[in-house]
């Protein structure tokens, strides 16, 4: 949810954008509109969105989950990369932000791929599990309240097939996770979550210094 890559000098991040980013007008327009919001830092970076699109293509994803939509940038980036019959179940509780998301999903001609569910995400994920959807999803992106990351992880792990990929945003938290002085609830929760994943043999793991920290966990 960082507005730029936190762990690179600005000139290096700009170089990456100039030599890697293949932008689409609808994505640029959504970034520009979101930038006007005082909470714009909650949006993922353009290079992170492109990386996630690459990942879903690389694993042949068709069925995806997103926990935490905000104005819809990450879901738009992923939906644009999915085949026409792909879908994303998007979990959020904020009607104001997701109204912006809906508008850009429509502008991007991907609204038919997106199933927005306005309810607490744990309730939505439990409903999906109760409906017998375990093992039916390929990719999940988690970018919501940090104190529930473990709850989202356990549910999404069950919903993913073997070889499915989970991605978690903000796992470096502007470096606060490595600062023992910082004992805020979100920082404490992210530290505990990072520790849990480190020793969880159900997944293969990589924590990348991309944007505000992006953890990838491949279900084995």
HELIX and SHEET records of a PDB file:
HELIX    1   1 UNK A   10  UNK A   20  1                                  11    
HELIX    2   2 UNK A   25  UNK A   34  1                                  10    
HELIX    3   3 UNK A   40  UNK A   42  5                                   3    
HELIX    4   4 UNK A   46  UNK A   58  1                                  13    
HELIX    5   5 UNK A   73  UNK A   81  1                                   9    
HELIX    6   6 UNK A   95  UNK A  107  1                                  13    
HELIX    7   7 UNK A  111  UNK A  113  5                                   3    
HELIX    8   8 UNK A  121  UNK A  130  1                                  10    
HELIX    9   9 UNK A  146  UNK A  148  5                                   3    
HELIX   10  10 UNK A  149  UNK A  159  1                                  11    
HELIX   11  11 UNK A  173  UNK A  178  5                                   6    
HELIX   12  12 UNK A  185  UNK A  198  1                                  14    
SHEET    1   A 7 UNK A 114  UNK A 118  0                                        
SHEET    2   A 7 UNK A  87  UNK A  92  1                                        
SHEET    3   A 7 UNK A  63  UNK A  67  1                                        
SHEET    4   A 7 UNK A 137  UNK A 142  1                                        
SHEET    5   A 7 UNK A 160  UNK A 169  1                                        
SHEET    6   A 7 UNK A 214  UNK A 219 -1                                        
SHEET    7   A 7 UNK A 203  UNK A 208 -1                                        
END                                                                             
